[in-house]
Amino acid sequence: MGKRQIGELQPSDLVVTLLISQIISIPIQDTDIPLVNTIIPIFLLVGFEILTSVLNMKSVKFRSFMHGHPVVIINDGVLNQKMLTELRFTLDDLLEALRQKDIFDISQVQYAIVETNGQVSVLLKAEYDTVTREDMDLSPAPQGYKCPVIIDGKVVSKDFAICNTDMKKLNKIIKKEKVQIKEIMLMTVDSAGNHTIIRKENQ
């Protein structure tokens, strides 16, 4: 069903997931029920999920019908109470969602949007937004993906190419830090050669 099943669970996905788990549990609880009675409905549900996923990607109208669309509930610091009622979204729910984003004053919000999965996305007014390096005309420091190259004392080489590293470079760092691979809980390296090492506590 793809990683979307976990990363962005929509109501229809939740229903299919619950139905599959219930169907799978039936032959486990009652061994007299033939396994084929479970396999067929599971294939049907998975086929339905794949079909709806394809239609969601191909058709905007179908996607809107199945999942709805984002709704603006705060515009320029003004709360849309009518829309809040239509969504059955309480004021407590909204305030909690804003507090989780470190926002305690609705008047500071330029836009607040309720996404199709129920999450609230927020855009602050310019005067309350965080200052960036671009705003201060500063050159950004180079940053890259921190690849985990050692996990729990084991070398993980699958991301070596992304982080421009190899065993030779890895061994050079380990030798410089005077540590053995088996003593490392986590080691990350980025493409610029920066590294971070967390040693095992019991070493």
C-alpha positions in Angstrom: 0.0 0.0 0.0 3.0 2.3 0.1 4.6 4.4 2.8 1.6 6.9 2.4 -0.4 4.3 4.5 1.7 5.2 7.5 2.7 8.8 6.8 -0.7 10.2 5.8 -3.5 8.0 7.2 -6.8 9.2 5.7 -10.3 8.0 7.0 -10.7 5.5 4.2 -7.2 4.1 4.8 -8.0 3.8 8.5 -11.1 1.8 7.7 -9.3 -0.6 5.4 -6.5 -1.1 7.9 -9.0 -1.9 10.7 -11.0 -4.2 8.5 -7.9 -6.2 7.4 -6.7 -6.6 11.0 -10.1 -7.8 12.0 -10.3 -10.3 9.1 -6.8 -11.7 9.8 -7.7 -12.2 13.5 -10.7 -14.5 12.7 -8.9 -17.7 11.6 -6.4 -17.2 14.5 -9.3 -17.2 17.0 -11.2 -20.0 15.2 -9.0 -22.7 13.6 -12.1 -24.4 12.1 -12.5 -21.5 9.6 -10.7 -22.2 6.3 -7.8 -19.9 5.5 -9.2 -19.2 2.0 -12.2 -17.5 3.7 -9.7 -14.9 5.0 -7.4 -14.6 2.0 -10.1 -13.7 -0.5 -11.6 -10.7 1.4 -8.1 -9.4 2.2 -7.1 -9.5 -1.5 -10.4 -7.6 -2.2 -9.7 -5.0 0.4 -6.1 -4.5 -0.7 -7.2 -4.3 -4.3 -9.8 -1.7 -3.4 -7.1 0.3 -1.5 -4.7 0.2 -4.5 -7.5 1.2 -6.9 -8.5 4.2 -4.8 -4.9 5.2 -4.4 -4.4 5.2 -8.2 -7.7 7.1 -8.7 -6.5 9.6 -6.0 -3.3 10.3 -8.0 -5.1 10.5 -11.4 -8.3 12.5 -10.5 -8.5 15.7 -8.5 -12.3 15.4 -8.2 -12.1 11.9 -6.9 -9.4 12.9 -4.4 -11.5 15.8 -3.2 -14.6 13.5 -2.9 -12.7 10.9 -0.9 -10.5 13.1 1.3 -12.1 16.6 1.2 -9.9 19.7 0.9 -8.0 22.0 3.2 -10.0 24.7 4.9 -8.9 28.2 6.1 -10.1 28.8 9.7 -8.0 31.9 10.5 -7.4 34.6 8.0 -5.2 37.6 9.0 -5.7 37.0 12.7 -9.5 36.7 12.4 -11.2 33.4 13.4 -13.8 32.0 11.0 -16.3 30.8 13.6 -18.8 29.5 11.0 -16.2 27.2 9.4 -15.0 26.1 12.8 -18.6 24.9 13.5 -19.0 23.2 10.1 -15.8 21.2 10.8 -17.0 20.4 14.3 -13.6 21.7 15.4 -13.8 23.1 19.0 -12.0 26.2 20.1 -10.1 24.1 22.6 -8.9 21.9 19.7 -7.7 24.9 17.7 -5.9 26.5 20.7 -4.2 23.2 21.5 -3.0 22.8 17.9 -1.6 26.4 18.0 0.1 25.9 21.3 1.9 22.8 19.9 3.4 25.2 17.4 4.4 27.6 20.1 1.7 30.1 19.2 -0.4 31.5 22.1 -2.1 34.5 20.4 -4.5 34.0 17.5 -3.9 37.6 16.3 -0.3 36.7 15.4 -1.5 34.2 12.8 -1.8 35.1 9.2 -3.4 31.9 8.1 -4.4 28.7 9.9 -5.5 25.8 7.7 -7.1 22.5 8.7 -5.6 19.9 6.4 -7.5 16.8 5.2 -5.9 14.6 7.9 -7.1 17.0 10.7 -3.7 18.6 11.3 -3.5 22.4 11.5 -0.9 24.2 9.3 0.0 27.8 10.4 1.6 30.8 8.7 2.6 33.6 11.1 2.3 37.2 10.2 5.6 38.6 9.0 6.3 40.7 12.1 6.0 37.6 14.3 7.8 35.1 12.0 11.3 33.8 12.8 14.2 35.8 11.3 16.2 33.8 8.8 19.8 34.1 7.4 18.3 35.4 4.2 16.5 38.2 6.0 19.8 39.2 7.6 21.6 38.9 4.3 23.9 36.3 5.7 25.4 33.4 3.7 23.8 30.1 4.8 26.1 27.6 6.4 26.4 24.5 4.3 24.3 21.6 5.6 23.7 18.1 4.4 22.0 14.9 5.3 23.4 13.3 8.4 23.9 9.7 7.3 24.0 7.1 10.0 27.2 5.1 9.2 27.5 3.2 12.5 24.5 1.9 14.5 24.9 -0.1 17.6 28.4 -1.1 16.8 27.7 -2.1 13.2 28.7 -0.3 10.0 25.8 0.8 7.8 27.1 1.4 4.3 23.9 2.0 2.3 24.2 5.8 2.4 27.9 6.1 1.9 27.5 7.6 -1.6 25.0 10.2 -0.5 27.4 11.5 2.2 30.5 11.2 0.1 32.2 8.8 2.4 33.7 5.3 2.3 35.3 2.8 4.7 38.7 4.5 4.3 37.3 7.8 5.4 35.3 6.2 8.1 38.3 4.3 9.5 40.4 7.6 9.4 37.8 9.4 11.6 37.5 6.4 14.0 41.3 6.3 14.3 41.4 10.1 15.0 38.7 9.8 17.7 40.5 6.9 19.2 37.4 4.7 19.4 36.5 1.3 18.1 33.5 0.5 16.0 32.0 -1.8 18.6 32.1 1.0 21.2 29.9 3.3 19.1 26.2 3.5 19.6 25.6 6.0 16.8 27.8 7.8 14.3 26.6 10.2 11.6 28.5 11.8 8.8 27.5 14.5 6.3 28.8 15.3 2.8 31.0 18.1 4.2 32.9 15.6 6.4 31.3 16.7 9.7 30.7 13.8 12.0 29.0 13.1 15.3 29.8 10.1 17.6 27.7 8.8 20.5 29.5 6.1 22.5 27.8 3.3 24.2 27.3 4.0 27.9 28.5 0.6 29.1 31.9 0.9 27.4 
